[in-house]
């Protein structure tokens, strides 16, 4: 093979080798991606039942309460289960009075039901620890000394009695008694007398002038 032929075939050989490497890499990546997609994943923050044991609500009541922990006086209600409902069992309390089940929406997707209200399928449940006791909300405290200042104690002082005001004295006006008509001089007589005196005086003055 001449040198010229080698030079002509060498670029083709390099191109073929490159295509082979790229095809091998792409095939391996595709295989890894499919393998990862088939691997199961766990739900974060929750528990799943692997024992295959289930509970069934058998109470005569329409529903039962699902609580946050194995106590009706300490743990709050996180949901309800109707009569005849089933749920995967996760474990039981120390004495077996409570059953831990899967319950979506509750903390860690789990809750507790009272065992006499449900029927457990065949199998043995492991003993699980109860969740921490919920912390009650803080209550505001008031200084007793300060609060005592605002306490008003009613007194036994008798209310004043109503005293009616004194009655008003009515003033009575009496008319002045008229004088006896016999002792009084008529006004007409006085006028006539003055008229006569005036006429007499006028005549006297005329006579004197003559």
CNS distance restraints for C-alpha pairs under 8 A (distance, minus, plus):
assign (resid   1 and name CA) (resid   5 and name CA) 6.45 0.50 0.50
assign (resid   1 and name CA) (resid   6 and name CA) 7.07 0.50 0.50
assign (resid   2 and name CA) (resid   6 and name CA) 6.52 0.50 0.50
assign (resid   3 and name CA) (resid   7 and name CA) 6.29 0.50 0.50
assign (resid   4 and name CA) (resid   8 and name CA) 6.38 0.50 0.50
assign (resid   5 and name CA) (resid   9 and name CA) 6.27 0.50 0.50
assign (resid   6 and name CA) (resid  10 and name CA) 5.91 0.50 0.50
assign (resid   7 and name CA) (resid  11 and name CA) 7.46 0.50 0.50
assign (resid   8 and name CA) (resid  12 and name CA) 7.60 0.50 0.50
assign (resid   9 and name CA) (resid  13 and name CA) 6.21 0.50 0.50
assign (resid  10 and name CA) (resid  14 and name CA) 6.33 0.50 0.50
assign (resid  11 and name CA) (resid  15 and name CA) 6.20 0.50 0.50
assign (resid  12 and name CA) (resid  16 and name CA) 6.21 0.50 0.50
assign (resid  13 and name CA) (resid  17 and name CA) 6.18 0.50 0.50
assign (resid  14 and name CA) (resid  18 and name CA) 6.18 0.50 0.50
assign (resid  15 and name CA) (resid  19 and name CA) 6.25 0.50 0.50
assign (resid  16 and name CA) (resid  20 and name CA) 6.22 0.50 0.50
assign (resid  17 and name CA) (resid  21 and name CA) 6.34 0.50 0.50
assign (resid  18 and name CA) (resid  22 and name CA) 6.26 0.50 0.50
assign (resid  19 and name CA) (resid  23 and name CA) 6.14 0.50 0.50
assign (resid  20 and name CA) (resid  24 and name CA) 6.22 0.50 0.50
assign (resid  21 and name CA) (resid  25 and name CA) 6.25 0.50 0.50
assign (resid  22 and name CA) (resid  26 and name CA) 6.22 0.50 0.50
assign (resid  23 and name CA) (resid  27 and name CA) 6.22 0.50 0.50
assign (resid  24 and name CA) (resid  28 and name CA) 6.33 0.50 0.50
assign (resid  25 and name CA) (resid  29 and name CA) 6.31 0.50 0.50
assign (resid  26 and name CA) (resid  30 and name CA) 6.28 0.50 0.50
assign (resid  27 and name CA) (resid  31 and name CA) 6.33 0.50 0.50
assign (resid  28 and name CA) (resid  32 and name CA) 6.30 0.50 0.50
assign (resid  29 and name CA) (resid  33 and name CA) 6.20 0.50 0.50
assign (resid  30 and name CA) (resid  34 and name CA) 6.38 0.50 0.50
assign (resid  31 and name CA) (resid  35 and name CA) 6.28 0.50 0.50
assign (resid  32 and name CA) (resid  36 and name CA) 6.23 0.50 0.50
assign (resid  33 and name CA) (resid  37 and name CA) 6.30 0.50 0.50
assign (resid  34 and name CA) (resid  38 and name CA) 6.44 0.50 0.50
assign (resid  35 and name CA) (resid  39 and name CA) 6.70 0.50 0.50
assign (resid  43 and name CA) (resid  47 and name CA) 7.68 0.50 0.50
assign (resid  45 and name CA) (resid 108 and name CA) 5.17 0.50 0.50
assign (resid  45 and name CA) (resid 109 and name CA) 7.62 0.50 0.50
assign (resid  46 and name CA) (resid 108 and name CA) 4.37 0.50 0.50
assign (resid  46 and name CA) (resid 109 and name CA) 5.19 0.50 0.50
assign (resid  46 and name CA) (resid 110 and name CA) 7.24 0.50 0.50
assign (resid  47 and name CA) (resid  90 and name CA) 7.84 0.50 0.50
assign (resid  47 and name CA) (resid 102 and name CA) 7.16 0.50 0.50
assign (resid  47 and name CA) (resid 108 and name CA) 6.78 0.50 0.50
assign (resid  47 and name CA) (resid 109 and name CA) 6.77 0.50 0.50
assign (resid  47 and name CA) (resid 110 and name CA) 7.03 0.50 0.50
assign (resid  48 and name CA) (resid  90 and name CA) 7.32 0.50 0.50
assign (resid  48 and name CA) (resid 102 and name CA) 6.95 0.50 0.50
assign (resid  49 and name CA) (resid  53 and name CA) 7.71 0.50 0.50
assign (resid  49 and name CA) (resid  88 and name CA) 6.03 0.50 0.50
assign (resid  49 and name CA) (resid  89 and name CA) 6.38 0.50 0.50
assign (resid  49 and name CA) (resid  90 and name CA) 5.44 0.50 0.50
assign (resid  49 and name CA) (resid 102 and name CA) 7.48 0.50 0.50
assign (resid  51 and name CA) (resid  89 and name CA) 7.93 0.50 0.50
assign (resid  51 and name CA) (resid  90 and name CA) 7.74 0.50 0.50
assign (resid  51 and name CA) (resid 123 and name CA) 7.93 0.50 0.50
assign (resid  51 and name CA) (resid 125 and name CA) 7.95 0.50 0.50
assign (resid  52 and name CA) (resid  88 and name CA) 7.12 0.50 0.50
assign (resid  52 and name CA) (resid  89 and name CA) 7.78 0.50 0.50
assign (resid  53 and name CA) (resid  88 and name CA) 6.06 0.50 0.50
assign (resid  53 and name CA) (resid  89 and name CA) 5.53 0.50 0.50
assign (resid  53 and name CA) (resid  90 and name CA) 7.92 0.50 0.50
assign (resid  53 and name CA) (resid 120 and name CA) 7.11 0.50 0.50
assign (resid  53 and name CA) (resid 121 and name CA) 5.63 0.50 0.50
assign (resid  53 and name CA) (resid 122 and name CA) 6.81 0.50 0.50
assign (resid  53 and name CA) (resid 123 and name CA) 6.31 0.50 0.50
assign (resid  53 and name CA) (resid 125 and name CA) 7.88 0.50 0.50
assign (resid  54 and name CA) (resid  86 and name CA) 6.55 0.50 0.50
assign (resid  54 and name CA) (resid  87 and name CA) 5.55 0.50 0.50
assign (resid  54 and name CA) (resid  88 and name CA) 4.39 0.50 0.50
assign (resid  54 and name CA) (resid  89 and name CA) 5.07 0.50 0.50
assign (resid  54 and name CA) (resid 120 and name CA) 5.94 0.50 0.50
assign (resid  54 and name CA) (resid 121 and name CA) 5.51 0.50 0.50
assign (resid  55 and name CA) (resid  86 and name CA) 5.39 0.50 0.50
assign (resid  55 and name CA) (resid  87 and name CA) 5.50 0.50 0.50
assign (resid  55 and name CA) (resid  88 and name CA) 6.38 0.50 0.50
assign (resid  55 and name CA) (resid  89 and name CA) 6.18 0.50 0.50
assign (resid  55 and name CA) (resid 101 and name CA) 7.95 0.50 0.50
assign (resid  55 and name CA) (resid 118 and name CA) 6.11 0.50 0.50
assign (resid  55 and name CA) (resid 119 and name CA) 5.39 0.50 0.50
assign (resid  55 and name CA) (resid 120 and name CA) 4.49 0.50 0.50
assign (resid  55 and name CA) (resid 121 and name CA) 6.24 0.50 0.50
assign (resid  56 and name CA) (resid  84 and name CA) 5.95 0.50 0.50
assign (resid  56 and name CA) (resid  85 and name CA) 5.67 0.50 0.50
assign (resid  56 and name CA) (resid  86 and name CA) 4.45 0.50 0.50
assign (resid  56 and name CA) (resid  87 and name CA) 6.90 0.50 0.50
assign (resid  56 and name CA) (resid 118 and name CA) 5.31 0.50 0.50
assign (resid  56 and name CA) (resid 119 and name CA) 5.08 0.50 0.50
assign (resid  56 and name CA) (resid 120 and name CA) 6.57 0.50 0.50
assign (resid  57 and name CA) (resid  64 and name CA) 7.77 0.50 0.50
assign (resid  57 and name CA) (resid  81 and name CA) 7.41 0.50 0.50
assign (resid  57 and name CA) (resid  82 and name CA) 7.17 0.50 0.50
assign (resid  57 and name CA) (resid  83 and name CA) 5.21 0.50 0.50
assign (resid  57 and name CA) (resid  84 and name CA) 4.90 0.50 0.50
assign (resid  57 and name CA) (resid  85 and name CA) 5.54 0.50 0.50
assign (resid  57 and name CA) (resid  86 and name CA) 6.55 0.50 0.50
assign (resid  57 and name CA) (resid 117 and name CA) 6.19 0.50 0.50
assign (resid  57 and name CA) (resid 118 and name CA) 4.38 0.50 0.50
assign (resid  57 and name CA) (resid 119 and name CA) 6.40 0.50 0.50
assign (resid  58 and name CA) (resid  83 and name CA) 6.17 0.50 0.50
assign (resid  58 and name CA) (resid  84 and name CA) 6.10 0.50 0.50
assign (resid  58 and name CA) (resid 117 and name CA) 5.91 0.50 0.50
assign (resid  58 and name CA) (resid 118 and name CA) 5.23 0.50 0.50
assign (resid  58 and name CA) (resid 119 and name CA) 6.46 0.50 0.50
assign (resid  59 and name CA) (resid  63 and name CA) 7.61 0.50 0.50
assign (resid  59 and name CA) (resid  64 and name CA) 7.73 0.50 0.50
assign (resid  59 and name CA) (resid  83 and name CA) 6.43 0.50 0.50
assign (resid  59 and name CA) (resid 117 and name CA) 5.10 0.50 0.50
assign (resid  59 and name CA) (resid 118 and name CA) 6.84 0.50 0.50
assign (resid  60 and name CA) (resid  83 and name CA) 7.35 0.50 0.50
assign (resid  61 and name CA) (resid  83 and name CA) 6.95 0.50 0.50
assign (resid  62 and name CA) (resid  82 and name CA) 5.88 0.50 0.50
assign (resid  62 and name CA) (resid  83 and name CA) 5.44 0.50 0.50
assign (resid  63 and name CA) (resid  80 and name CA) 6.45 0.50 0.50
assign (resid  63 and name CA) (resid  81 and name CA) 5.45 0.50 0.50
assign (resid  63 and name CA) (resid  82 and name CA) 4.05 0.50 0.50
assign (resid  63 and name CA) (resid  83 and name CA) 5.22 0.50 0.50
assign (resid  64 and name CA) (resid  80 and name CA) 5.55 0.50 0.50
assign (resid  64 and name CA) (resid  81 and name CA) 5.40 0.50 0.50
assign (resid  64 and name CA) (resid  82 and name CA) 6.43 0.50 0.50
assign (resid  64 and name CA) (resid  83 and name CA) 7.46 0.50 0.50
assign (resid  64 and name CA) (resid 113 and name CA) 7.77 0.50 0.50
assign (resid  64 and name CA) (resid 117 and name CA) 7.62 0.50 0.50
assign (resid  65 and name CA) (resid  77 and name CA) 6.40 0.50 0.50
assign (resid  65 and name CA) (resid  78 and name CA) 7.78 0.50 0.50
assign (resid  65 and name CA) (resid  79 and name CA) 6.11 0.50 0.50
assign (resid  65 and name CA) (resid  80 and name CA) 4.52 0.50 0.50
assign (resid  65 and name CA) (resid  81 and name CA) 6.51 0.50 0.50
assign (resid  65 and name CA) (resid 113 and name CA) 6.80 0.50 0.50
assign (resid  66 and name CA) (resid  77 and name CA) 5.76 0.50 0.50
assign (resid  66 and name CA) (resid  78 and name CA) 5.76 0.50 0.50
assign (resid  66 and name CA) (resid  79 and name CA) 5.04 0.50 0.50
assign (resid  66 and name CA) (resid  80 and name CA) 5.20 0.50 0.50
assign (resid  66 and name CA) (resid  81 and name CA) 6.97 0.50 0.50
assign (resid  66 and name CA) (resid 111 and name CA) 5.82 0.50 0.50
assign (resid  66 and name CA) (resid 112 and name CA) 5.54 0.50 0.50
assign (resid  66 and name CA) (resid 113 and name CA) 5.29 0.50 0.50
assign (resid  67 and name CA) (resid  71 and name CA) 7.62 0.50 0.50
assign (resid  67 and name CA) (resid  72 and name CA) 7.33 0.50 0.50
assign (resid  67 and name CA) (resid  75 and name CA) 6.18 0.50 0.50
assign (resid  67 and name CA) (resid  76 and name CA) 5.67 0.50 0.50
assign (resid  67 and name CA) (resid  77 and name CA) 4.26 0.50 0.50
assign (resid  67 and name CA) (resid  78 and name CA) 5.28 0.50 0.50
assign (resid  67 and name CA) (resid  79 and name CA) 6.96 0.50 0.50
assign (resid  67 and name CA) (resid 111 and name CA) 5.59 0.50 0.50
assign (resid  67 and name CA) (resid 112 and name CA) 5.16 0.50 0.50
assign (resid  67 and name CA) (resid 113 and name CA) 6.56 0.50 0.50
assign (resid  68 and name CA) (resid  75 and name CA) 5.42 0.50 0.50
assign (resid  68 and name CA) (resid  76 and name CA) 5.85 0.50 0.50
assign (resid  68 and name CA) (resid  77 and name CA) 6.23 0.50 0.50
assign (resid  68 and name CA) (resid  78 and name CA) 6.01 0.50 0.50
assign (resid  68 and name CA) (resid 106 and name CA) 7.53 0.50 0.50
assign (resid  68 and name CA) (resid 107 and name CA) 7.52 0.50 0.50
assign (resid  68 and name CA) (resid 110 and name CA) 7.75 0.50 0.50
assign (resid  68 and name CA) (resid 111 and name CA) 5.23 0.50 0.50
assign (resid  68 and name CA) (resid 112 and name CA) 6.15 0.50 0.50
assign (resid  68 and name CA) (resid 131 and name CA) 7.62 0.50 0.50
assign (resid  69 and name CA) (resid  74 and name CA) 7.88 0.50 0.50
assign (resid  69 and name CA) (resid  75 and name CA) 5.36 0.50 0.50
assign (resid  69 and name CA) (resid  76 and name CA) 7.80 0.50 0.50
assign (resid  69 and name CA) (resid 111 and name CA) 6.61 0.50 0.50
assign (resid  69 and name CA) (resid 112 and name CA) 5.55 0.50 0.50
assign (resid  69 and name CA) (resid 130 and name CA) 5.92 0.50 0.50
assign (resid  69 and name CA) (resid 131 and name CA) 6.06 0.50 0.50
assign (resid  70 and name CA) (resid  75 and name CA) 7.26 0.50 0.50
assign (resid  70 and name CA) (resid  93 and name CA) 6.91 0.50 0.50
assign (resid  70 and name CA) (resid  97 and name CA) 7.93 0.50 0.50
assign (resid  70 and name CA) (resid  98 and name CA) 5.59 0.50 0.50
assign (resid  70 and name CA) (resid  99 and name CA) 7.78 0.50 0.50
assign (resid  70 and name CA) (resid 112 and name CA) 5.81 0.50 0.50
assign (resid  70 and name CA) (resid 113 and name CA) 7.39 0.50 0.50
assign (resid  70 and name CA) (resid 114 and name CA) 7.71 0.50 0.50
assign (resid  70 and name CA) (resid 130 and name CA) 6.57 0.50 0.50
assign (resid  71 and name CA) (resid  75 and name CA) 5.78 0.50 0.50
assign (resid  72 and name CA) (resid  76 and name CA) 7.39 0.50 0.50
assign (resid  74 and name CA) (resid 133 and name CA) 7.05 0.50 0.50
assign (resid  74 and name CA) (resid 134 and name CA) 7.73 0.50 0.50
assign (resid  75 and name CA) (resid 133 and name CA) 6.95 0.50 0.50
assign (resid  75 and name CA) (resid 134 and name CA) 6.88 0.50 0.50
assign (resid  78 and name CA) (resid 106 and name CA) 5.87 0.50 0.50
assign (resid  78 and name CA) (resid 111 and name CA) 7.36 0.50 0.50
assign (resid  79 and name CA) (resid 106 and name CA) 7.55 0.50 0.50
assign (resid  81 and name CA) (resid  85 and name CA) 6.23 0.50 0.50
assign (resid  87 and name CA) (resid 101 and name CA) 6.28 0.50 0.50
assign (resid  87 and name CA) (resid 102 and name CA) 6.26 0.50 0.50
assign (resid  87 and name CA) (resid 103 and name CA) 7.54 0.50 0.50
assign (resid  88 and name CA) (resid 101 and name CA) 5.61 0.50 0.50
assign (resid  88 and name CA) (resid 102 and name CA) 5.61 0.50 0.50
assign (resid  89 and name CA) (resid  99 and name CA) 6.96 0.50 0.50
assign (resid  89 and name CA) (resid 100 and name CA) 5.91 0.50 0.50
assign (resid  89 and name CA) (resid 101 and name CA) 4.35 0.50 0.50
assign (resid  89 and name CA) (resid 102 and name CA) 6.50 0.50 0.50
assign (resid  89 and name CA) (resid 125 and name CA) 7.80 0.50 0.50
assign (resid  90 and name CA) (resid  99 and name CA) 7.56 0.50 0.50
assign (resid  90 and name CA) (resid 100 and name CA) 5.24 0.50 0.50
assign (resid  90 and name CA) (resid 101 and name CA) 5.15 0.50 0.50
assign (resid  90 and name CA) (resid 102 and name CA) 6.80 0.50 0.50
assign (resid  90 and name CA) (resid 125 and name CA) 7.20 0.50 0.50
assign (resid  90 and name CA) (resid 126 and name CA) 7.84 0.50 0.50
assign (resid  91 and name CA) (resid  99 and name CA) 5.97 0.50 0.50
assign (resid  91 and name CA) (resid 100 and name CA) 5.07 0.50 0.50
assign (resid  91 and name CA) (resid 101 and name CA) 7.21 0.50 0.50
assign (resid  91 and name CA) (resid 125 and name CA) 4.93 0.50 0.50
assign (resid  91 and name CA) (resid 126 and name CA) 5.02 0.50 0.50
assign (resid  91 and name CA) (resid 127 and name CA) 5.69 0.50 0.50
assign (resid  91 and name CA) (resid 128 and name CA) 5.80 0.50 0.50
assign (resid  92 and name CA) (resid  96 and name CA) 5.55 0.50 0.50
assign (resid  92 and name CA) (resid  97 and name CA) 7.57 0.50 0.50
assign (resid  92 and name CA) (resid  98 and name CA) 5.75 0.50 0.50
assign (resid  92 and name CA) (resid  99 and name CA) 4.40 0.50 0.50
assign (resid  92 and name CA) (resid 100 and name CA) 5.58 0.50 0.50
assign (resid  92 and name CA) (resid 125 and name CA) 6.13 0.50 0.50
assign (resid  92 and name CA) (resid 126 and name CA) 6.23 0.50 0.50
assign (resid  92 and name CA) (resid 127 and name CA) 5.04 0.50 0.50
assign (resid  92 and name CA) (resid 128 and name CA) 6.00 0.50 0.50
assign (resid  93 and name CA) (resid  97 and name CA) 6.38 0.50 0.50
assign (resid  93 and name CA) (resid  98 and name CA) 5.37 0.50 0.50
assign (resid  93 and name CA) (resid  99 and name CA) 6.43 0.50 0.50
assign (resid  93 and name CA) (resid 100 and name CA) 7.64 0.50 0.50
assign (resid  93 and name CA) (resid 127 and name CA) 5.61 0.50 0.50
assign (resid  93 and name CA) (resid 128 and name CA) 6.04 0.50 0.50
assign (resid  93 and name CA) (resid 129 and name CA) 6.99 0.50 0.50
assign (resid  93 and name CA) (resid 130 and name CA) 7.25 0.50 0.50
assign (resid  94 and name CA) (resid 127 and name CA) 5.87 0.50 0.50
assign (resid  94 and name CA) (resid 128 and name CA) 7.39 0.50 0.50
assign (resid  94 and name CA) (resid 129 and name CA) 7.86 0.50 0.50
assign (resid  96 and name CA) (resid 115 and name CA) 7.27 0.50 0.50
assign (resid  97 and name CA) (resid 114 and name CA) 6.19 0.50 0.50
assign (resid  97 and name CA) (resid 115 and name CA) 5.30 0.50 0.50
assign (resid  97 and name CA) (resid 116 and name CA) 7.39 0.50 0.50
assign (resid  98 and name CA) (resid 112 and name CA) 6.26 0.50 0.50
assign (resid  98 and name CA) (resid 113 and name CA) 5.62 0.50 0.50
assign (resid  98 and name CA) (resid 114 and name CA) 4.69 0.50 0.50
assign (resid  98 and name CA) (resid 115 and name CA) 4.98 0.50 0.50
assign (resid  99 and name CA) (resid 112 and name CA) 5.46 0.50 0.50
assign (resid  99 and name CA) (resid 113 and name CA) 5.38 0.50 0.50
assign (resid  99 and name CA) (resid 114 and name CA) 6.43 0.50 0.50
assign (resid  99 and name CA) (resid 115 and name CA) 5.83 0.50 0.50
assign (resid 100 and name CA) (resid 110 and name CA) 6.94 0.50 0.50
assign (resid 100 and name CA) (resid 111 and name CA) 5.69 0.50 0.50
assign (resid 100 and name CA) (resid 112 and name CA) 4.45 0.50 0.50
assign (resid 100 and name CA) (resid 113 and name CA) 6.59 0.50 0.50
assign (resid 101 and name CA) (resid 110 and name CA) 5.64 0.50 0.50
assign (resid 101 and name CA) (resid 111 and name CA) 5.49 0.50 0.50
assign (resid 101 and name CA) (resid 112 and name CA) 6.03 0.50 0.50
assign (resid 101 and name CA) (resid 113 and name CA) 7.48 0.50 0.50
assign (resid 102 and name CA) (resid 109 and name CA) 5.99 0.50 0.50
assign (resid 102 and name CA) (resid 110 and name CA) 4.46 0.50 0.50
assign (resid 102 and name CA) (resid 111 and name CA) 6.39 0.50 0.50
assign (resid 103 and name CA) (resid 109 and name CA) 5.01 0.50 0.50
assign (resid 103 and name CA) (resid 110 and name CA) 4.57 0.50 0.50
assign (resid 103 and name CA) (resid 111 and name CA) 5.76 0.50 0.50
assign (resid 104 and name CA) (resid 109 and name CA) 4.52 0.50 0.50
assign (resid 104 and name CA) (resid 110 and name CA) 6.69 0.50 0.50
assign (resid 105 and name CA) (resid 109 and name CA) 5.68 0.50 0.50
assign (resid 106 and name CA) (resid 110 and name CA) 5.81 0.50 0.50
assign (resid 106 and name CA) (resid 111 and name CA) 6.64 0.50 0.50
assign (resid 107 and name CA) (resid 111 and name CA) 7.80 0.50 0.50
assign (resid 113 and name CA) (resid 117 and name CA) 7.72 0.50 0.50
assign (resid 113 and name CA) (resid 118 and name CA) 7.78 0.50 0.50
assign (resid 114 and name CA) (resid 118 and name CA) 7.16 0.50 0.50
assign (resid 115 and name CA) (resid 119 and name CA) 7.39 0.50 0.50
assign (resid 142 and name CA) (resid 146 and name CA) 7.51 0.50 0.50
assign (resid 142 and name CA) (resid 147 and name CA) 6.84 0.50 0.50
assign (resid 143 and name CA) (resid 147 and name CA) 6.15 0.50 0.50
assign (resid 144 and name CA) (resid 148 and name CA) 6.01 0.50 0.50
assign (resid 145 and name CA) (resid 149 and name CA) 6.82 0.50 0.50
assign (resid 146 and name CA) (resid 150 and name CA) 7.38 0.50 0.50
assign (resid 147 and name CA) (resid 151 and name CA) 6.87 0.50 0.50
assign (resid 179 and name CA) (resid 183 and name CA) 7.53 0.50 0.50
assign (resid 179 and name CA) (resid 184 and name CA) 7.49 0.50 0.50
assign (resid 180 and name CA) (resid 184 and name CA) 6.85 0.50 0.50
assign (resid 181 and name CA) (resid 185 and name CA) 7.98 0.50 0.50
assign (resid 185 and name CA) (resid 189 and name CA) 7.27 0.50 0.50
assign (resid 185 and name CA) (resid 190 and name CA) 7.59 0.50 0.50
assign (resid 186 and name CA) (resid 190 and name CA) 6.79 0.50 0.50
assign (resid 187 and name CA) (resid 191 and name CA) 6.39 0.50 0.50
assign (resid 188 and name CA) (resid 192 and name CA) 6.20 0.50 0.50
assign (resid 189 and name CA) (resid 193 and name CA) 6.09 0.50 0.50
assign (resid 190 and name CA) (resid 194 and name CA) 6.23 0.50 0.50
assign (resid 191 and name CA) (resid 195 and name CA) 6.23 0.50 0.50
assign (resid 192 and name CA) (resid 196 and name CA) 6.23 0.50 0.50
assign (resid 193 and name CA) (resid 197 and name CA) 6.25 0.50 0.50
assign (resid 194 and name CA) (resid 198 and name CA) 6.14 0.50 0.50
assign (resid 195 and name CA) (resid 199 and name CA) 6.29 0.50 0.50
assign (resid 196 and name CA) (resid 200 and name CA) 6.09 0.50 0.50
assign (resid 197 and name CA) (resid 201 and name CA) 6.05 0.50 0.50
assign (resid 198 and name CA) (resid 202 and name CA) 6.22 0.50 0.50
assign (resid 199 and name CA) (resid 203 and name CA) 6.33 0.50 0.50
assign (resid 200 and name CA) (resid 204 and name CA) 6.16 0.50 0.50
assign (resid 201 and name CA) (resid 205 and name CA) 6.24 0.50 0.50
assign (resid 202 and name CA) (resid 206 and name CA) 6.48 0.50 0.50
assign (resid 203 and name CA) (resid 207 and name CA) 6.35 0.50 0.50
assign (resid 204 and name CA) (resid 208 and name CA) 6.29 0.50 0.50
assign (resid 205 and name CA) (resid 209 and name CA) 6.36 0.50 0.50
assign (resid 206 and name CA) (resid 210 and name CA) 6.63 0.50 0.50
